[in-house]
Amino acid sequence: MARMNDVITMEGVSKTFGPVRALDGLDLSVQQGEVHGFLGPNGAGKTTTLRILLGLLHADAGRMQMLGGDPWNDATELHKRLAYVPGDVTLWPSLSGGEVIDLLGRLRGGLNEQRRGELLEIFDLDPTKKGRAYSKGNRQKVALVAALASDVELLLLDEPTAGLDPLMEESFRRVVSEELHNGRTILLSSHILAEVEALCDRVSIIRAGRIVESGTLAAMRHLTRTTIEAEVASPPIGLAEVPGVHGVLIDGNRVQCEVDGDHLDDALRRLTALGVRSIVAHPPTLEELFLRHYRADEAPKPAAS
Amino acid sequence: MTSSLAGIRPLVRLIARRDRFIMPLWVLVFALIPTAVASAFAELYPTDAQVAQATQQFASNPAFNGLLGPIYGDTLGSLVAWRNSIVFIVIAVVSLLTVIRHTRVDEETGRRELLGSTVVGRHAPLTAALAVVVGADLVIGALIAATLPSSGLPVTGSIALGLAMATCGIVFAAVGALAAQVTETAGGARGIGIAVLALAFVLRAAGDSAGENGAVSWMSWLSPFGWAQRVRPYATERWWVFGMLAVFAAAAGGVAYVLSVHRDVGSGILPARLGPASASPRLASPLALAWRLHRGLVAGWAGGLAVLGIIYGSVADGVADLIGDNPDMMEIFERLGGAGVLIDLYLSGVMSVLAVIATGYAVQATLRLRAEEEATRAEPVLATSVGRLEWVGSHLVFAFAGPTLAVLAAGLTTGMTYGAVAGDVAEQVPRLLGAALAQLPAMWMLVAVTVVLFGVLPRFTELSWVAYGAIVLITFLGAVLGFDQWALDLSPFTHVPTLPGGELLLAPLAWLLVVGALLVVPALGRFRRRDIG
């Protein structure tokens, strides 16, 4: 069922917890060597998906393959080739951060000592503190260093930057790009769209336990609108009648609107006729893309992560 | 002061809501046990003369003196008050753990911060936890005072017994509040609290082992449990002793409040130390990790039980003095084989008490599995190439071996100290080590029960404490309450031979092992297939 270069393939995977349907026929494919963004709000089923891939949860239905094996039956063998960073990292209160990094690395089958040192420096992490003394962000760094310093093919990262400050997020992005050059595959779950935009080749958007959109960012943008903000010489009347122009907001001589990709030319012609003093146009951010998916269908079913 | 208590009402309601099933349950059970004991004794000994004879018999059994303390007076009330001293300890444990559960556990898990950001005063969480637990203890006391007179016991004594019961709970609620301030982890707080409680029990047990007039009876006056009994319900009550209990509770609670003002939320008074920057080469397997997580428990319990063994062993030789002035009893024991029989009877009682205590450790150690899973610390380990059975096994090694080591340590020290006094160490040590070994199958049964819950009903794993409580009840009160044999047989300790001195029956021990294995193996199979978390 899996294509040759797929690292992860999931087809129609479902999982219920009592009355709650956490995954509802989820399809996901992650190709070798890509950073795949796994986007969705809290409770959409991102963590449940990752925990099924890790063999911690047993799927009720569906077919799946990871690294050529079955995530449930071949768990211990597959786990030698992957590393996982949970979204909410808890450490053992009596173990130091350095001990946890070494322990998890060894349990996975080996740790790159040099890389470990570099990562501690990049993330500015003190490995001598004990588990309880770390802040949420630092606990996350411990798990990140442990995962990234392991020589594995696949990284499963569950909202890895949720507790990091902006500087550290920047370091994280740099490290992830380096990982790509090393030929690793990364599945990055997140609800931080800027991060996914900066890092990911392909994106899958999950909503209420289903993938609602999947593809390259370029392909998704094609379907969406460009936002234009402009200041014009005379009051911008009649812009709303131009086909393909939506959400017109007028404030004196200032105007903001969204324009369909294939009607940009018409809209700009109309604006220049009004005498443009300043103009800002930007492509749709993932934010907008994302919001549209969630506004489009406002009947959220109960779902848990 | 009002602002430091702001938000206390919703906090009290939150605690009441979280404990809405378990708290009414323990309040009712503790409130009803004394009445149940009273009616059982009344049935057993219908006349005053029989009651008086029974009190004499019990008073001359040294194991009973050590475990339950002295009997004051020779009435039905005397028997009831004496037998219920075991409930003093249980109510103390429950009060202690409940206060820690609603203070330090909440801080450790971060729930406290969530509350602290709302309008909650500095003292509100601690006060709310204490208020609920102290309230529950007082309800228990009031129910006991109200129900016992209907069994024909004097009102004054019933009030004294109810109040003694309640103050035991209150004193250890305050100890729990204090322990919760001292360490950063809930496990550490529980450890300190239980250690204080164990010390109080050991002091009282040691002081009472050789009777009221023994050489070390002053030790009982160092223990809150000793005070609670020295109120002497139903035997010219000494109300002033409550003053000592009140001062102790107020002091412990007061220090807790002072400490809670002088520290940050989440931190403890004892500072967190730094650890090594990289792991030692040995920390490379689930077993090595489990050793790190269990070694404190192993050392604490083995050390604690060894100390208990020293105390019990060193007073064993004096137990013969208890019947010294009772010619009837002396004649009975002479016929049975002399003072040696009496001492063996005492030692076998001691070994079963030590084994039941060590079984609490067995339950605690096995529950680490569920604690690791619930805190999502099992997840990163199971996400490496560690298999599920390997992970469970790494903890079960310590759940089985830890209590084994602890009870053997106790057997060893009991044998050595008694042997040293009696002058035959070489003979006594193997006898008591053998007696300790005979307890193991029964102790391991609780590990098996906990593993079954963990594998099949993970959310209810902590119910193994209920199973443990039932076994404590059956072992120490079952015969008095007139349980049927099948009910007594439910406790694995019913099947352990009376050693040293009794006949070594291997068949029941073998059966315990077989039943335990039949429970553990399928439960582990179930765990391999169930969801984690």
Interface residues (C-beta under 8 A of the other chain):
Chain A: R51 L54 G55 L56 L57 H58 A75 T76 E77 H79 K80 L82 A83 Y84 P86 D88 V89 T90 L91 W92 P93 S94 L95 S96 G97 G98 E99 I101 D102 L103 L104 R106 L107 R108 G109 P127 T128 K129 K130 R132 A133 A143 A146
Chain B: E108 E184 T185 G187 A272 R273 L274 G275 P276 A277 S278 A279 L283 A284 S285 P286 A288 L289 R292 L293 G296 A375 T376 R377 E379 P380 V381 L382 A383 T384 S385 V386 G387 R529 R530 D531 I532 G533
